């Protein structure tokens, strides 16, 4: 991972320092974890999001991915058939 890990901050605190967090994410290329009531989300830069989406696009266009997708579909179909037969 090329991005540095960043701070973990509560949403209430983040509201007061949003400009600083924006600086860390966009200019310093750090991720920021926002937490509230035990849940967490991550702020990442638009450039990082674009890079991740491109990587997923490339990986999705491979034979290995297509094979794995086919196997998952077969398992799902078998599980659904078993559930139907048990009902």
N, C-alpha and C positions, 0 to 999 in steps of 0.2 A: 504494500500500500504506500503510495507516494505522499499521501496527505498525512500531516501530523495529527495526532490525537489532541483534542483541545479540552477546554474546561467542561465540567458538568455543573450546570447551574439550574436553580429553581426558576420557574416561569415568572414568579412575582419579582425576583431579583432581575431577571433578564429584561423585563419591561423598562427598567431604569437605566440599563446600560446597552440598549439595543445598538446604538451607533458603534460602540466598542466591539460588540460581538460581530457585527457586520464587517468591521475591519479585520478581525481575526479570521473570519471565514473567507472573505474575498481577497484580501491582500497578503495575508500570512499563510493562506492555504491550510487552515486548521479546521477541524470539525468541532462543533459545539453541541453538547448534549443538553437538551432542555428536559427538565423533570417536573412532574406535578402529580401528587397523590400516588407515587410509586410507578407511574407510567413515564416513558421516555421517548423522545423523538430526537432526531439529529439534523442540525443545520449543516448543509454542504453548499459549496459554491456551484454556480450554474455550470462552470467548466467541468467540475468533477461529475456532476449529474450527466452532462453530455458524454463524457468519457465512459461512464458506467453503462449508459444506454447503448453506446456504440459497441462496447465489449459484449453486451448481451445479444445484440443484433448479429455480431460475428459468430458467437458461440451457437446461436440458434440455427445457423446455416451450416451445420456440420453433420456428417453421417452419424456420429456418436449421439448427438442430440436427437436426431430423428429416430434412431434405434431405441433410445431410452424412452422417448415419447410414445412409441408404439407399444413397448412393454408395459408402460404405465396404463395406457388405454386398455390393453388386454386384461390386466389385473383389475381395473375398475369394472370392466364388463363382466368378468367372472364374479366379482364381489356382488355386483348388482343382481346377477342371475341367481347366486346362492341366496341372497336376501329374499328374492321373489319366490323361490322354491320353498323357503322356510315359512313364508307367510300363509 
